[in-house]
Every structure is written in C-alpha cells, then in structure tokens.
Amino acid sequence: MEDLSGRAAVVTGGASGIGFALAERFAAEGMGVVIADVEAAALREAGRKLRATGADVLEVTTEVSDPGQVASLADQAESHFGAVHVVCNNAGVAGNTAGPLWGVPLEDWRWTLGVNLWGVINGVRTFVPRLVAQGEGHVVNTASMAGLITGGGGPYGVSKHAVVSLSENLFFDLQLFAPGVGVSVLCPGWVNTRIADAERNRPPELVVSRTDPMAQKVRKGLGRVLEAGMAPGEVAERVLGAIHENRFYVLPHDDEAWLAPVRNRMTDILEARQPTRTPVPGSDLLMAAAAEPD
Ligand SMILES: NC(=O)c1ccc[n+]([C@@H]2O[C@H](COP(=O)([O-])OP(=O)(O)OC[C@H]3O[C@@H](n4cnc5c(N)ncnc54)[C@H](O)[C@@H]3O)[C@@H](O)[C@H]2O)c1
C-alpha cells in the first residue's frame, strides 16, 4: 500500500516492544492507530504516549486467543475509524523453553499456541474478510527467525513455524481472491523488548505450579540477549517499508550470522540430511546462563 496517511492500523500487543514501535511509526506516518493488548495498565500508558504525539488513538483491551474479543476489537476499530487498512497480528509470548519437548507442561502448550498461533488465526479470520470486502489493505503477522530455523525453543518455535506457514498460505489465497490485499510475515532475530518477562501476562488458569529452575535461568539469559538486540523502532521501520513495497518476508536481521541457520535448514531438507543446529547470535550467552549454578 502506497498511501497510508489518513488510514487506520490495528496492532495487537501494541502496549509494548515491537507492537508499540509499530503503532508509533504508523502514527508518525499520519495514520490513526488502534492498539490492542491484554495488559490494561500498560495499554493505557501506551495510548497516553501516542496521543501526546498528536495521534488519533484507540485502546482496546483484548485477549487475542479469544475470537469473540478479537471480533469486538474489529467492530470498535471500525466504529471509531470507519475502516481499517493495516492489521498487525503481533501479540506474542515466550513460555517455558527449558527441558525436553515431551516434558513441556500442557499449560505451556496451551498458553503459547493460544497467543502466538490462535491470536494470528483469530486476527486473520476476523479482519481479512473485511479487508477483502473493501478491496485493499495489508496484514502483518509477527513470526520470528525461530519460525525459519531448526530448534527455536519448544512450543514457541512450533507456534512461529506455524505462523510462517499460515502467512504463506494466506499470501497465495489473497493473490487468487483479493490481489489488492497484501500480507507480510515478520521474522526478527533478537529485539530489545520485554518478551523475556512475558509471564506477566500468563492467565492464572495456565500457570504451571512447579517452578523449573532451568527455565528461570534460561529466561534470565534471554533477558541479557534481548538487551543487546535490535531497537524495536528499527523493526517498525522495516515493516513500514514492507507494507509500502508489498514485500512478504520481512527479516530485519539479514546478516549472514542469522541467515546461515535458515540456509542450513533448507540444505538439510533438500539433501535429506539429519537436522543440524546452527547456533544463532547470542546462543553463547544463553548457554552460559543455563550453566550458571542454582
Ligand atoms: N523480542 C524479540 O526478540 C522477538 C523476536 C522475534 C519475534 N518476536 C515476536 O514479536 C512479537 C511482539 O513481542 P515483543 O518482543 O515486542 O514482546 P513484548 O512482551 O514487549 O510485547 C508483547 C505484547 O503482547 C502483549 N500480549 C501478551 N499476551 C497477549 C494476549 N494474550 N493478548 C493480547 N496481547 C497480549 C503483551 O502484553 C505485550 O504488550 C511477539 O509475537 C514475539 O514472539 C519477538
């Protein structure tokens, strides 16, 4: 989409990190923004900051894993702005990633897939028919480099591979049925956000009763890696460019250190080799954190 000024964007997970940076960037472009988030106090504060820049902002407290709440988000966005042209299905959480896959508690599967995958499914099912009906618009689904490489951390990697696949399918369907509507899949490496502290938003019914000391160490390590990550604003800039140019894959971390693991996975598949794990930048810090004494 070329002309975004005067149009409206919806951003889920808009109270923090990449989502907030997207909202800021869209507002600077002259767009109205709807920020949706499950964390009500942070959402109000984010709305206040955006409004202080002169932006037209609507905050809607939303649990993205709940289709009814996402439908209500779309209705509220439309009644405030008339129409929505950009939808960023961005809300996400990083759950418990320590230990072998077979020991991952059901609560972690439900929480991580509920937000990271069902959040995107609900966003697509709710907003895309409206974009198709109006004949133009753009959807941005936030996946991760973890959706393109081997490993990627239990349910988190599973959810992000699924978001990449869903987005690729959406791309083909839109080309066929609604070529005026574009889609991008955002696959960042480390970004300096609060995702290591995602537990703050875990619903009480999905809290895991036993505390896993290894998971806590990994989370601490993740926090250190993220602090050295890309600024969210830089990611938002890349997303804006992708919307303007109707580009599908958005890989803000496009240096060889991040691309090699993707390339190696593809080669493993094409040559029918065993999967290999190519370390991504920051793996050393994560390993060091995991090896720290209790
Ligand atoms: N930070 C990174 O290094 C990184 C890398 C790759 C992909 N991502 C992805 O970027 C997206 C944004 O995460 P971030 O890094 O900005 O983290 P963040 O924690 O700073 O922001 C995530 C936002 O999502 C909200 N949220 C969480 N659960 C929700 C729910 N159920 N319903 C609605 N909102 C909910 C949170 O309250 C928060 O405001 C996620 O999908 C994440 O997986 C992040």
PDBQT file of the ligand as one rigid body, heavy atoms in Angstrom, charges set to zero:
ROOT
HETATM    1  N1  LIG A 301      11.762  -9.585  21.137  1.00  0.00    +0.000 N 
HETATM    2  C1  LIG A 301      12.260 -10.462  20.282  1.00  0.00    +0.000 C 
HETATM    3  O1  LIG A 301      13.480 -10.733  20.265  1.00  0.00    +0.000 OA
HETATM    4  C2  LIG A 301      11.370 -11.126  19.275  1.00  0.00    +0.000 A 
HETATM    5  C3  LIG A 301      11.978 -11.860  18.239  1.00  0.00    +0.000 A 
HETATM    6  C4  LIG A 301      11.158 -12.481  17.306  1.00  0.00    +0.000 A 
HETATM    7  C5  LIG A 301       9.782 -12.358  17.369  1.00  0.00    +0.000 A 
HETATM    8  N2  LIG A 301       9.233 -11.639  18.389  1.00  0.00    +0.000 N 
HETATM    9  C6  LIG A 301       7.770 -11.540  18.422  1.00  0.00    +0.000 C 
HETATM   10  O2  LIG A 301       7.393 -10.188  18.461  1.00  0.00    +0.000 OA
HETATM   11  C7  LIG A 301       6.069 -10.081  18.989  1.00  0.00    +0.000 C 
HETATM   12  C8  LIG A 301       5.996  -8.957  19.995  1.00  0.00    +0.000 C 
HETATM   13  O3  LIG A 301       6.758  -9.301  21.142  1.00  0.00    +0.000 OA
HETATM   14  P1  LIG A 301       7.786  -8.281  21.841  1.00  0.00    +0.000 P 
HETATM   15  O4  LIG A 301       9.139  -8.867  21.661  1.00  0.00    +0.000 OA
HETATM   16  O5  LIG A 301       7.519  -6.902  21.422  1.00  0.00    +0.000 OA
HETATM   17  O6  LIG A 301       7.412  -8.542  23.380  1.00  0.00    +0.000 OA
HETATM   18  P2  LIG A 301       6.692  -7.612  24.489  1.00  0.00    +0.000 P 
HETATM   19  O7  LIG A 301       6.454  -8.514  25.647  1.00  0.00    +0.000 OA
HETATM   20  O8  LIG A 301       7.477  -6.366  24.700  1.00  0.00    +0.000 OA
HETATM   21  O9  LIG A 301       5.327  -7.243  23.775  1.00  0.00    +0.000 OA
HETATM   22  C9  LIG A 301       4.324  -8.216  23.580  1.00  0.00    +0.000 C 
HETATM   23  C10 LIG A 301       2.959  -7.591  23.861  1.00  0.00    +0.000 C 
HETATM   24  O10 LIG A 301       1.944  -8.593  23.658  1.00  0.00    +0.000 OA
HETATM   25  C11 LIG A 301       1.007  -8.476  24.714  1.00  0.00    +0.000 C 
HETATM   26  N3  LIG A 301       0.295  -9.729  24.918  1.00  0.00    +0.000 N 
HETATM   27  C12 LIG A 301       0.752 -10.864  25.509  1.00  0.00    +0.000 A 
HETATM   28  N4  LIG A 301      -0.207 -11.791  25.562  1.00  0.00    +0.000 NA
HETATM   29  C13 LIG A 301      -1.306 -11.247  24.976  1.00  0.00    +0.000 A 
HETATM   30  C14 LIG A 301      -2.620 -11.719  24.734  1.00  0.00    +0.000 A 
HETATM   31  N5  LIG A 301      -2.978 -12.949  25.098  1.00  0.00    +0.000 N 
HETATM   32  N6  LIG A 301      -3.497 -10.897  24.115  1.00  0.00    +0.000 NA
HETATM   33  C15 LIG A 301      -3.131  -9.637  23.754  1.00  0.00    +0.000 A 
HETATM   34  N7  LIG A 301      -1.899  -9.127  23.970  1.00  0.00    +0.000 NA
HETATM   35  C16 LIG A 301      -1.001  -9.925  24.573  1.00  0.00    +0.000 A 
HETATM   36  C17 LIG A 301       1.847  -8.090  25.909  1.00  0.00    +0.000 C 
HETATM   37  O11 LIG A 301       1.076  -7.531  26.966  1.00  0.00    +0.000 OA
HETATM   38  C18 LIG A 301       2.833  -7.112  25.306  1.00  0.00    +0.000 C 
HETATM   39  O12 LIG A 301       2.345  -5.800  25.363  1.00  0.00    +0.000 OA
HETATM   40  C19 LIG A 301       5.743 -11.476  19.567  1.00  0.00    +0.000 C 
HETATM   41  O13 LIG A 301       4.908 -12.171  18.655  1.00  0.00    +0.000 OA
HETATM   42  C20 LIG A 301       7.094 -12.132  19.636  1.00  0.00    +0.000 C 
HETATM   43  O14 LIG A 301       7.005 -13.525  19.598  1.00  0.00    +0.000 OA
HETATM   44  C21 LIG A 301       9.974 -11.016  19.338  1.00  0.00    +0.000 A 
ENDROOT
TORSDOF 0
